[in-house]
Amino acid sequence: MSQSSAIPVAGPAVEIPSIPFREIAPWALLFGLLAILALFFISADQGAVSIPSGNAVHEWVHDSRHLLGYPCH
């Protein structure tokens, strides 16, 4: 056997692209605000901080409140 067959051959180098922070920041802000808005509607009880009146939002997000551990009864 030849010793050259025991040496592993490296493949082509893979370069990982870098994305500048200023390109990611607007998207991160947008999705962060959407997540906070969703969390508000899921976690807010239909009390003093309720944006729409009535029980509609509470009923729409009822199961997700229980899934995330928020008490609602």
JOJORA-V322464 format. One record per backbone hydrogen bond with DSSP energy under -1.0 kcal/mol. CO is the residue of the C=O (numbers start at 1). NH is the residue of the N-H. Records with the same first field share a line. If there is no record, write none. Layout:
# JOJORA-V322464
CO: NH ; NH
This chain:
# JOJORA-V322464
3: 6
20: 23 ; 24
21: 25
24: 28
25: 29
26: 30
27: 31
28: 32
29: 33
30: 34
31: 35
32: 36
33: 37
34: 38
35: 39
36: 40
37: 41
38: 42
39: 43
40: 44
45: 47
47: 50
55: 59
56: 60
57: 61
61: 65
62: 66
63: 67
64: 68
65: 70
